Amino acid sequence: MRSRLLEATIDCLYEVGYSRTTTIEVAARAGVSRGAQLHHFPTKKRLVTIAVRHLLEKRLQEFREAFATLPQGADKYSAVIDIIWDKTSNRAFYAWLELVVAARTDPGLRKTVVEIADQFAMQVQQTFREFFSPQREHSSPFDVAPVFTFAVMQGLALDHIVWPEGDRRHELVLQALKALAQMSIRAHNPG
């Protein structure tokens, strides 16, 4: 039941936005009674923040699995950009975006959003180090790479709202990001 409520919440955030996501709508979509929904999640804020936290954890796990199954000899740096774009340009990002925008004017929600974002960023950083630079110092230029990559991807996902499928903008930016990754690798691993 809890899982159905979380998925229904993400669907609501994605399809109707934060302001029109209600606990009544979520319960109906999940096929549970209002009382059962309130038992698990007594407030809308708690429901949406737990749902988005759950979704980001799931998204990170999906990324780890996709990256771990890359064939031997694959261009990991290009592949990671494609995988992150796939995970950023979907309903998870847009559900997160709804929460972020609502947090702009809601100080209580903002505090929770910052906590979720900080935790997600820390997990992304750990995953990046694990896959790319476990032996490097934490102060290396590699530490900025995941932050930079996610910032670009989130910007592309926002642009995708204005310029949906059919526009090549995102393809060109992804190609440029891959070229930057290759230049950075050569600069830090000469020879």
N, C-alpha and C positions, 0 to 999 in steps of 0.2 A: 504494500500500500504506500509506504513512504517513497519508494522508488517511482511509483506512478505519479505521486504528487509532485515530486521534483521534476520529472519529465514534462508534466502538464504545465508547470510553472515556466519552464524554459520555452515551451511552445507558446504560451501566452505572451511572454516578454518579446519573443521574436515576431509573433504575428500581430499583436495589438499594442505593444509598447508598455512601458512601466505604468503610466497613468491609468490605462484601461485594464491592467491586470488586477483582478480582484480575487480574494480568497474564495468567493462564491463561484467565479468562473473557473478557477483552478480545480476546485472540488468537482464541479460538473464534468470537466474534461477528463479528470482522473477516474471518474465513475465511483466516487466515494461520497459518503454523507458529509454534510457541513460539520457535524459534530466530530467525526473521525478526523477531518482535516484540522479542526481546531485543537484536537488532542495532540496531534503531532507538531503543529505549527500554529501557535496562538495568535500571531500577528503576520501581516503581510510582509513587513520588513524582515522578520525572521525567516519566513518562507522563501522569499526571493534571494536573500543573501546566502542561505544554505544551499539553495538550488544552484546558484551561480558558482559558489565555492566547489560544489560537487562536480559541476560541469567542467570547471577549469582543471580540477584534479584528473578527471577523465580524459580531457584533452591532452594533458601532459603525458599521461600513460599511453595514449594512442600514439603520440609523437615518439615516445621512447620505443614502443614496439615497432613502428614503421622504420625508425632509424636503425634499430638492431637487426632488422631483416634485410638490410641492403646487401646486395651481392658483394662478394669479395672483389676488391679492386674498383668499386664504384667511386665516382667523384663525390665524396662525402659533403664537401662544401656546397656544391650545386644542389645536391639532393636535399640537404637540410633546408635550403631556401624554398624549394618546391614543397617539401612537407609542411613547413611552417605556413606557407601561403595557403595550402589546402586547409590547414587547421584554423587559420585566421579568417578566411573568407567564407565562413559558414555561420550557421545559426548561433553557435556558441559565442562568437565575437559580437554579434548584433544583440544578443541577450545581455552580454556584459556591457555593451555600449549603452543600452537602456538604463542600466543600473548606474553607470558612471554619470550620465547626463542628469539623472534624478538626484544624485549625490551632490551635484554642484550647488543646489539651493537647499539641501537638507543636511545640516551639520551632523546629526546623529547617524544618518545613512553614510555620509562621507567618511566618518571615522571607521565604519565597518568596511567600506569599499577600499580604503587605504590599507587596512589590515589584510584584506584578501589580496590586493595587488602586491603588497610587500612579500607576502608568503609565496605567491605565484612567481614573482621575480627571483626570489631566492632559489626556488626549486628549478627554475629555468637555468639559472647560473650554475647550479650544481650539475644539472644534466649536461650542459654545454661543456663544462670542465671534464666530466666523465668521458664524453665522446671525443673531445678534441684536444684537451691539454691537461691531462691529469698530472703531468710532471712539471708544469709551468708554475711560476710564482703567481699568487693571487693578484698581484699588482700589475701583471702584464697587460699589454694592449688587448689581449684576448678577452679580458673582462668586459670591455665595452662592446664587443661584437654582438652578444645576444641582445643587449639593450638597444643598440643601433638597429639591428635587424627587426626586432619587434616594433620599434617606432616606425620604421619604414612600412612594415606590413600593415600596421594599424592605420597609417595614413592612406595606404592603397585601399584598404577595406572601406574607409570613409569615402574615398573617391569613387569607389564601386557603387555607392548609393546614388551618386549623381550621374556617373557614366557607367551604366551596367554593361552586360555582355555586348560584345561587338566593338568595344573601344580597345585599342591595342596598348593604351597607356600602361596598364599594369604589366603586360608582357615586357615592354621596354624597360620599365623600372626593375623588374625581376632579373632581366639580362644584365643590366648595369650593376645590380647588387652582386650577382655571381662574379662578374669581372672584378669588382672591388675585393671580393673575398679571395680570389686567385692572386691579385696583386699583393694583398696583405700577407698571404701565406708565403709568397716568394720573398717579400721584404723581411719577414721574421725567420725564414728558413733558407738562407742563401746557400747556393751550391747545388 
